[in-house]
């Protein structure tokens, strides 16, 4: 029984370009599937991008890494936002982060006040 192949090797042979299609870089080239389907290896669906442009393309719609990034609600202001993969946080901005720090500091201070009274 023949094995099912995703066609990655065939697509790699067909798409041997030496420049990134966005910025013209020559190093760290990767194959990018325009429709985000890694099994669709038709030449018109493949573009060659450098690692930086490839990451930026996927980060723009939240599909970089292990699946799509889910929208999150900020614990301080309630805004809906897409968190960055590098910072797994429930806070949307630096302004909310400083407010969040004050909230937590007040909680710790109140808790220490209760402990000293006992």
Secondary structure by P-SEA (a helix, b strand, c coil): cbbbbcaaaaaaaacccccccccccccbbbbbcccccccccccccbbbbcaaaaaaaaaaaccccccbbbbbbbcccbbbbbbbcccccccccaaaaaaaaaaaaaaaaaaaaaaaac
